[in-house]
Amino acid sequence: MKKHLKIGKKLLDLSTPKIMGIINTTPDSFYENSRTSTLDTILLQTEKHLNEGADFIDIGGYSTRPGAEDISIEDEIQRIAEPIRLIKSTFPNCIISCDTFRSKVAQIAIDNGADIINDISGGELDSEMYKIIAKNKTPYILMHSKGTPQNMQNQTDYKSIFKEMINYFSSKIELLYELGLTELIIDPGFGFAKTLEQNYEILNRLEDFYFLKHPILVGISRKSMIYKKLNNSPNQALNGTTILNTVAITKGANILRVHDVKEAKEIIQLLF
């Protein structure tokens, strides 16, 4: 497996796991405390994440929780363009990932300073996404999902979920290679078109994704696979998140995408 990621002129060493801190500019993200609505609060949250040890900042303007409301491309651009530009100008060494599945949003994000595109659809929801990534030679987070945020939880019927995911990733990696893209990160897509049981099956088999030879990102922070099993809420799911992030790290995750950077950083400090 690749243990590094080339981002522009930087070479990021992933032999020690890294932390991606979440910034949501949406009013309806599933974890209420992650929502930021003003440029001041976005900068404060970014600074907090960086001070606590975040290696990346992942910013998104479209809520992808199950059943989330669809918004226009224009609204999504309005939510992310200025925040990305401001984060980059304030923290020039910050590596910024933009969480979007729309090619037009991805291009605007890159124009304003985004270093990575994090696509929850793996290019399925916008046929132009790969062209934009290839044109800009932007590192790409390739996530597994099915359907849209509005209907994905009705698409959890798999004959063999692991086999289907491997086929999905293998075919898309081959296509991206043909476009000259090799700086890829694999995201199994916990909570996206998957049942509670399927999420745990994937986590328990995380090391089986090694043969794809690309870094693995795990995003389970405060998700329903934790709080539904514990019968609590996203606000009460920090301890469960830390436990499952620890499992993910021991099974080879290279990047943890989290709401709570300090706690995730402590996992890595204790294990490495």
C-alpha positions as CSV (number, residue, x, y, z in Angstrom):
1,M,0.0,0.0,0.0
2,K,1.2,3.5,-0.8
3,K,2.3,5.3,2.4
4,H,2.4,8.8,1.0
5,L,0.3,11.3,-0.8
6,K,1.6,13.9,-3.2
7,I,-0.3,17.2,-2.8
8,G,1.0,19.8,-5.1
9,K,4.7,20.0,-4.2
10,K,4.2,18.4,-0.8
11,L,4.7,14.7,-0.1
12,L,2.6,13.7,2.9
13,D,3.9,10.7,4.9
14,L,1.1,8.4,5.8
15,S,3.2,5.8,7.6
16,T,1.8,7.4,10.7
17,P,-2.0,7.9,10.5
18,K,-3.3,11.4,9.9
19,I,-6.3,13.4,11.0
20,M,-8.9,15.2,8.9
21,G,-11.0,17.7,10.8
22,I,-14.5,18.3,9.6
23,I,-16.0,21.8,8.9
24,N,-19.6,21.8,7.9
25,T,-21.1,25.0,6.4
26,T,-24.5,23.4,6.2
27,P,-27.4,24.2,8.5
28,D,-28.6,20.6,8.7
29,S,-25.6,18.3,9.2
30,F,-26.5,15.4,11.4
31,Y,-24.2,16.5,14.2
32,E,-25.5,19.8,15.4
33,N,-22.2,21.0,17.0
34,S,-20.3,20.6,13.7
35,R,-22.4,23.2,11.9
36,T,-20.7,26.6,11.2
37,S,-22.6,29.5,9.6
38,T,-20.3,32.5,9.6
39,L,-16.8,33.1,8.3
40,D,-15.6,33.9,11.9
41,T,-16.9,30.6,13.3
42,I,-15.4,28.7,10.3
43,L,-12.0,30.3,11.0
44,L,-12.3,29.6,14.7
45,Q,-13.2,26.0,14.2
46,T,-10.4,25.6,11.6
47,E,-7.9,27.1,14.1
48,K,-9.1,24.8,16.8
49,H,-8.8,21.7,14.6
50,L,-5.3,22.7,13.5
51,N,-4.1,23.5,17.1
52,E,-5.4,20.1,18.2
53,G,-3.4,18.3,15.5
54,A,-5.5,18.1,12.3
55,D,-3.4,17.4,9.2
56,F,-6.3,18.2,6.8
57,I,-9.4,20.3,7.0
58,D,-12.4,18.9,5.1
59,I,-15.0,21.5,4.3
60,G,-18.5,20.7,2.8
61,G,-21.5,22.8,1.9
62,Y,-23.9,20.0,1.1
63,S,-25.3,17.8,3.8
64,T,-25.0,14.1,2.8
65,R,-26.7,12.6,5.8
66,P,-29.5,10.1,4.8
67,G,-32.6,12.0,3.6
68,A,-30.8,15.3,3.5
69,E,-32.4,18.1,1.5
70,D,-31.1,18.7,-2.0
71,I,-29.7,22.1,-2.7
72,S,-28.7,23.9,-5.9
73,I,-25.1,24.1,-7.2
74,E,-25.2,27.8,-6.7
75,D,-26.1,27.5,-3.0
76,E,-23.3,24.9,-2.5
77,I,-20.8,27.2,-4.1
78,Q,-21.8,30.1,-2.0
79,R,-21.3,28.0,1.1
80,I,-17.8,26.8,0.3
81,A,-16.0,29.3,-2.0
82,E,-15.3,32.2,0.4
83,P,-14.6,29.9,3.4
84,I,-12.0,27.9,1.4
85,R,-10.3,31.1,0.2
86,L,-10.3,32.6,3.7
87,I,-8.9,29.4,5.3
88,K,-6.1,29.2,2.7
89,S,-5.2,32.9,3.1
90,T,-5.3,32.7,6.9
91,F,-3.6,29.3,7.3
92,P,-1.5,29.0,4.1
93,N,0.0,25.6,5.0
94,C,-3.3,24.1,5.7
95,I,-4.3,21.2,3.5
96,I,-7.9,21.7,2.5
97,S,-10.2,19.0,1.2
98,C,-13.6,19.9,-0.3
99,D,-16.4,17.5,0.3
100,T,-18.5,17.6,-2.9
101,F,-19.8,15.3,-5.6
102,R,-20.4,18.1,-8.2
103,S,-17.7,19.0,-10.7
104,K,-18.6,22.7,-10.9
105,V,-18.3,23.0,-7.1
106,A,-15.0,21.0,-7.2
107,Q,-13.5,23.4,-9.8
108,I,-14.6,26.5,-7.8
109,A,-13.1,24.9,-4.6
110,I,-9.8,24.2,-6.4
111,D,-9.7,27.8,-7.8
112,N,-10.1,29.1,-4.2
113,G,-7.4,26.9,-2.7
114,A,-8.7,23.4,-2.1
115,D,-6.0,20.8,-2.4
116,I,-8.1,17.6,-2.4
117,I,-11.6,16.7,-3.6
118,N,-13.6,14.3,-1.4
119,D,-16.4,12.8,-3.5
120,I,-19.0,10.7,-1.7
121,S,-20.3,9.4,-5.0
122,G,-17.1,8.2,-6.6
123,G,-18.0,10.1,-9.7
124,E,-21.4,8.4,-10.0
125,L,-23.4,11.6,-9.6
126,D,-21.5,13.8,-12.0
127,S,-20.0,12.5,-15.1
128,E,-17.7,15.5,-15.4
129,M,-16.0,15.0,-12.0
130,Y,-13.2,12.8,-13.2
131,K,-12.4,15.3,-16.1
132,I,-12.1,18.1,-13.6
133,I,-9.9,16.1,-11.3
134,A,-7.7,15.1,-14.2
135,K,-7.4,18.6,-15.6
136,N,-6.3,20.0,-12.2
137,K,-4.3,16.9,-11.2
138,T,-6.0,17.0,-7.8
139,P,-5.7,14.2,-5.3
140,Y,-9.1,12.5,-5.0
141,I,-10.9,10.7,-2.2
142,L,-12.9,7.9,-3.9
143,M,-15.8,6.8,-1.7
144,H,-18.1,3.9,-2.1
145,S,-21.9,4.6,-2.1
146,K,-25.0,3.9,-4.1
147,G,-27.8,6.3,-5.1
148,T,-28.1,9.8,-3.6
149,P,-28.2,11.1,-0.1
150,Q,-32.0,11.2,-0.5
151,N,-32.4,7.5,-1.4
152,M,-29.2,5.7,-0.5
153,Q,-30.6,3.9,2.6
154,N,-33.0,2.1,0.3
155,Q,-30.1,0.6,-1.6
156,T,-28.5,-1.7,0.9
157,D,-29.2,-5.0,-0.9
158,Y,-26.0,-6.7,-1.8
159,K,-25.3,-10.3,-2.7
160,S,-21.8,-9.8,-1.3
161,I,-21.1,-6.3,-0.1
162,F,-17.3,-6.8,0.1
163,K,-17.1,-8.3,-3.4
164,E,-19.2,-5.5,-4.8
165,M,-17.1,-2.8,-3.1
166,I,-13.9,-4.3,-4.4
167,N,-15.3,-4.4,-8.0
168,Y,-16.5,-0.8,-7.6
169,F,-13.1,0.4,-6.4
170,S,-11.1,-1.6,-8.8
171,S,-13.0,-0.4,-11.9
172,K,-12.9,3.2,-10.8
173,I,-9.2,3.1,-9.9
174,E,-8.4,1.7,-13.4
175,L,-10.4,4.5,-15.0
176,L,-8.7,7.1,-12.9
177,Y,-5.3,5.7,-13.8
178,E,-6.2,6.0,-17.5
179,L,-6.8,9.7,-16.9
180,G,-3.4,10.0,-15.3
181,L,-4.6,10.1,-11.7
182,T,-2.7,8.1,-9.1
183,E,-3.0,10.2,-6.0
184,L,-6.1,8.5,-4.7
185,I,-7.5,7.7,-1.2
186,I,-10.0,4.9,-0.7
187,D,-13.0,5.6,1.6
188,P,-15.4,2.6,2.3
189,G,-18.2,5.0,2.9
190,F,-19.5,4.0,6.3
191,G,-23.2,4.9,6.6
192,F,-23.7,5.3,2.9
193,A,-26.0,2.7,1.4
194,K,-25.2,0.3,4.2
195,T,-27.0,-1.2,7.1
196,L,-25.7,-1.2,10.6
197,E,-24.5,-4.8,10.2
198,Q,-22.8,-4.1,6.9
199,N,-20.9,-1.1,8.4
200,Y,-19.4,-3.4,11.1
201,E,-18.6,-6.1,8.6
202,I,-16.6,-3.6,6.5
203,L,-14.8,-2.3,9.6
204,N,-13.9,-5.8,10.7
205,R,-12.5,-6.5,7.2
206,L,-10.8,-3.1,6.7
207,E,-7.4,-4.7,6.1
208,D,-8.9,-6.6,3.1
209,F,-8.8,-3.3,1.2
210,Y,-5.0,-3.2,1.4
211,F,-4.6,-4.9,-2.0
212,L,-6.1,-1.8,-3.7
213,K,-2.7,-0.3,-2.8
214,H,-4.0,3.1,-1.8
215,P,-4.4,4.9,1.5
216,I,-7.6,4.2,3.4
217,L,-9.7,6.9,5.0
218,V,-12.3,6.0,7.6
219,G,-15.2,8.4,8.4
220,I,-17.3,7.0,11.3
221,S,-17.3,10.0,13.5
222,R,-20.5,10.2,15.6
223,K,-22.4,8.3,12.9
224,S,-25.6,6.2,13.3
225,M,-23.6,3.0,13.3
226,I,-22.4,4.1,16.8
227,Y,-25.4,5.9,18.3
228,K,-28.0,3.5,17.1
229,K,-26.2,0.6,18.5
230,L,-25.7,2.4,21.8
231,N,-29.2,3.8,21.8
232,N,-28.0,7.4,22.3
233,S,-27.4,10.3,19.9
234,P,-24.7,12.0,17.9
235,N,-24.0,14.3,20.8
236,Q,-23.4,11.3,23.0
237,A,-21.3,9.3,20.5
238,L,-17.8,10.6,21.2
239,N,-16.7,7.6,23.3
240,G,-18.1,5.2,20.8
241,T,-16.3,7.1,18.0
242,T,-13.0,6.9,19.8
243,I,-13.4,3.2,20.3
244,L,-14.2,2.5,16.7
245,N,-11.5,4.8,15.4
246,T,-9.0,2.9,17.5
247,V,-10.2,-0.3,15.8
248,A,-9.8,1.3,12.4
249,I,-6.3,2.4,13.2
250,T,-5.3,-1.1,14.4
251,K,-6.7,-2.5,11.1
252,G,-4.6,-0.1,9.0
253,A,-6.6,3.1,8.4
254,N,-4.3,5.9,7.2
255,I,-6.7,8.8,7.8
256,L,-9.4,9.4,10.3
257,R,-12.1,12.0,9.3
258,V,-13.5,13.3,12.5
259,H,-15.5,16.0,14.3
260,D,-13.3,15.7,17.4
261,V,-9.6,16.1,16.5
262,K,-8.1,16.1,20.0
263,E,-9.5,12.7,20.9
264,A,-8.5,11.2,17.5
265,K,-5.0,12.6,17.8
266,E,-4.6,10.9,21.2
267,I,-5.3,7.5,19.6
268,I,-2.4,8.0,17.3
269,Q,-0.1,9.3,20.0
270,L,-0.8,6.3,22.1
271,L,-0.5,3.7,19.3
272,F,2.5,5.1,17.4
